[in-house]
Amino acid sequence: MNGGMEPSPRAVRRARLAVATVFAVHGAVTGNFATRIPWVQEQLGISAGQLGIALAFPAIGASCAMPLAGAISHRFGPRAALRGLIALWCLSLVLPPLSPGLVWLCGALFVYGASAGMADVAMNALGVEIEERLGRSIMSGLHGMWSAGALLGSAAGTVAAHADTDARVHLGIAAAVLTLLGTGACRWVLDLRGAPDGHPPPRFALPPRSALVIGAVGFCAVFAEGASLDWSAVYLREVLGSSPGVAAACTTTFSCAMAAARFAGDAVVGRIGPVRTVRAGGVLATLGGVLVVTATGPVAAIAGFGLIGLGIAVVVPLAFAAAGRSGPAPSQAIAGVATITYTSGLVAPAAIGSIADMTSLTASFGLVTALALGLVAGAGVLRGSAAAAPGGAPAPGRADRAPDTASS
């Protein structure tokens, strides 16, 4: 993406704001949908296990479609590709509430996840390009914008749930507004094409051995994130008997905690380093999990989900940073970690639903608590990222070369 006329510093700064807006829009789609999952479950009359199977399909769709994003950007250019992909992602928001049955819901969520994954790759690639031109790390802040967007989206969903608004109406309006915002922001992103004879990037890379242990740490964090984002509202409804509005507010609290931790993450890592940051985060997330599984009322459970969000927020970016310094092929190592973390996103919803069917949702979040404790034990594998910069902060242009798995 470095061919052609070089952009001015002003154009690069403007592009940074544009990509930050796209990150926020991407997160807002996720936040809006997450708060209406209980509505979809109730409307279709499906069990927790069936819902868990359906919620695995976004990750399946993302895993299948992400390899196409590089070729699309290469063919149409980064700006046009991002504009089309973010529009597809926003508009896919209308599909799940329109599904007449479980099979249709799985198909809708496959499309939803496929469009999410491709847009995720495109916007992260542009973020890395801007980061290299600015000469300083901005990816953590961009990921924070994703979380802020998810917070705003979940807040909108909470209002809609409190008002007992039909999810088809709510998500239809959200899709239209977010499509306009996302495609409008793409006007200012960088559109630097590669050389005419350039080839699309490789579509698949086997993770090196050095990435496997680091990826396991990311796996624990993404599992906890996916479980909390998709199941927190359902947990409050089914286990604690909370109202739809209170259940949706739990998702908002989780998203708020994630956003706050991501915006503060660089400062914390600069002060205590990546290993202690992840270890402290693991302690917070474990305490949060204990609160959730022992809660007898919504206040304790909401506080628990908030602690989980605080604890896991910066783990994946730090895992990417460690992978980038774990061997002679940093991009391949980071791709391996990204593959492992997406696998976690794939299995988490189905695993939570299956365990809930066999035992209970409380037991499902016992597994989440155990994985959070794994962050405390496994934090030491991220020690290699400490050399990246003073205090262990990732250096630009290496550590963040991977899509946001949370979908950021």
Residue, then its C-alpha position, 0 to 999 in steps of 0.5 A: m500500500n505504499g505506491g503512488m504519491e505520499p500523503s501529507p501529514r494532515a491527510v494522515r492525521r485525518a485518515r487516523l480520525a476516519v479509521a477511528t470512526v470506522f472502528a467505533v462503527h464496527g463496535a457499535v454494530t456488535g453492541n447493538f446486536a448483543t443486547r437483543i440476543p435475548w429477544v431473538q432467543e425468545q422470539l424463536g423459542i430456542s433453548a440455550g444450547q440451540l442459541g449457543i450453536a447459532l452464536a458459533f456461526p459468526a466466528i465460523g463466517a469470519s474464519c471462512a471470509m477473512p482470507l478474502a479481505g486482502a484480495i478484495s483490498h488488493r483488487f479494489g483499493p483500500r478505501a473502496a474495499l473498506r467502504g463496501l465491507i463496512a456497509l455490508w457489515c452494518l446492513s447485516l445487522v438486520l438479518p438475525p431478527l428477521s430469521p424465521g427459525l434456527v436454521w435461518l438464524c445460523g445462516a444470518l449469523f454466518v453472513y453477519g460474521a463473514s462481513a464482520g471479519m472482512a471489515d475487521v481485517a481491512m480497517n486494521a490494515l489501514g490502522v497499521e499503515i497510519e501507525e507506521r506513517l505517524g511513527r508511534s503506536i495508535m492501535s490500542g487507541l483504535h481498539g479502544m474506539w471499537s470498545a467505545g462504539a460497542l458501548l454506545g451500541s449496547a447503550a442504544g440497545t438497552v434503551a430499546a429493550h427498556a422501551d420494549t421496542d421490536a428488535r427488527v425496528h431497532l436494529g433496522i434503524a441502527a443498521a441504516v444510521l451506522t451504514l451512513l456513518g461508516t461509509g461517510a468516514c471512509r471518504w478520508v481514509l488512505d487509498l494507497r495502492g501497491a505496485p501494479d504487478g503486486h500480488p495479493p497477500p497469502r491467504f493462510a499461514l500455519p502458526p509457528r510453534s512460538a505462537l502456540v503458547i502465546g496464542a493460548v493466553g489470547f485464547c483464554a481472554v477471547f473465550a471470556e470476552g465472547a462468553s460475556l458479550d454474548w451470554s451476560a444478558v441471557y445470564l441475568r435473564e435466565v439465572l437471576g430473573s432480571s428484566p430485559g432492560v437490566a439484562a441489557a444494562c449488564t452488556t453495557t457495563f461489560s462494554c464500558a469496562m472493556a473500553a476504559a481498560r483499552f484507553a488506559g492500557d498503554a499507560v498501565v503497560g508503560r508503568i508496570g510492563p506487559v507481564r504484570t499487566v496481564r497478571a493483574g488483569g487475570v486476577l481482576a477477571t478471576l474475581g469477576g468470574v467468582l462474583v458472577v457465579t456466586a451472585t444472588g442478585p443482578v448488582a453483584a453479577i453486573a459488577g462481576f461482568g465489569l471486572i471480567g471486562l477490565g481484566i481481559a481488555v488488553v490481553v490480546p494486543l499484548a499477545f500480538a506484541a509478544a508474538g511479533r518478537s517471538g521468532p524470525a517471522p513476526s507476521q506469521a507468528i501474529a497471524g498464528v495467534a490471531t487464528i488461535t484467538y478466532t478459534s476461541g471466539l468460534v468455540a466459546p458461544a457453543a461451549i457455554g450453551s452446551i455446558a448450560d444445557m448439560t448443567s447450568l449457565t452458572a457452571s458455564f461461567g465457572l469455566v470462564t472463571a477458570l480460564a481467567l485464572g489461566l491468564v495469571a499462570g500464563a502471563g509470563v509467556l508475554r515477557g518477550s514483548a517487554a523489549a519492544a519499548p520502555g515499559g514494555a509498550p509495543a512498538p509501532g509497525r510490528a506488534d499490532r499487525a493483526p485484526d481485532t478479535a473481539s472483534s477488536 
